[in-house]
């Protein structure tokens, strides 16, 4: 499986995340479009076997991914402070997204550890 150049790959995710964050500040935000794009991108992340990558690449991926999840958590926190009722369902979807991402990442770390133990 081919793995992406991480800077460009995560720049795409950052662009989507930035558009999602607009729901907290802009009247012309489109979270009904942007949140599903976030899920679509995550489906691509889930579909890759990151546990088989070289250590440096994996660590860089981990850095980018954990930063992304933290950013989404901040978007959720800001949305909760603003309490815009129009965004309630989008915030719920983002909370679900973070849970799913955290669960997946924990499972990835376990799979990577097992894969490394089998090689040793």
NORUR-V171056 format. One record per backbone hydrogen bond with DSSP energy under -1.0 kcal/mol. CO is the residue of the C=O (numbers start at 0). NH is the residue of the N-H. E is the energy in kcal/mol with one decimal. If there is no record, write none. Layout:
# NORUR-V171056
<<CO;NH;E> <CO;NH;E>>
This chain:
# NORUR-V171056
<<4;8;-2.4> <5;9;-3.0> <6;10;-1.3> <7;11;-1.7> <8;12;-1.3> <9;13;-2.5> <10;14;-2.4> <11;15;-1.9> <12;16;-2.7> <13;17;-2.8> <14;18;-1.7> <15;19;-2.1> <16;20;-2.4> <19;22;-1.9> <20;23;-1.9> <21;24;-1.8> <21;25;-2.9> <25;28;-1.1> <29;32;-1.8> <29;33;-2.7> <30;34;-2.3> <32;36;-1.2> <33;37;-1.8> <34;38;-2.0> <35;39;-2.5> <36;40;-2.5> <37;41;-2.3> <38;42;-2.0> <39;43;-1.3> <40;44;-2.0> <41;45;-3.0> <42;46;-1.4> <44;47;-1.5> <47;49;-1.3> <48;51;-1.9> <49;52;-1.8> <53;57;-2.8> <54;58;-2.8> <55;59;-2.1> <56;60;-2.8> <57;61;-2.9> <58;62;-2.1> <59;63;-2.5> <60;64;-3.2> <61;65;-2.7> <62;66;-1.9> <63;67;-2.2> <64;68;-2.4> <65;69;-2.2> <66;70;-2.2> <67;71;-2.2> <68;72;-2.3> <69;73;-2.0> <70;74;-2.0> <71;75;-2.3> <72;76;-2.4> <73;77;-2.6> <74;78;-2.4> <75;79;-2.4> <76;80;-1.6> <77;81;-2.0> <78;82;-2.4> <83;86;-2.0> <84;87;-1.1> <86;90;-2.7> <87;91;-2.2> <88;92;-2.0> <89;93;-2.1> <90;94;-2.6> <91;95;-2.3> <92;96;-2.3> <93;97;-2.5> <94;98;-2.2> <95;99;-2.6> <96;100;-2.9> <97;101;-2.9> <98;102;-2.7> <99;103;-2.6> <100;104;-2.6> <101;105;-2.4> <102;106;-2.2> <103;107;-2.5> <104;108;-2.4> <105;109;-1.8> <106;110;-2.6> <107;111;-2.8> <108;112;-2.2> <109;113;-2.5> <110;114;-2.6> <111;115;-2.5> <112;116;-2.1> <113;117;-2.1> <114;118;-1.3> <115;119;-1.7>>
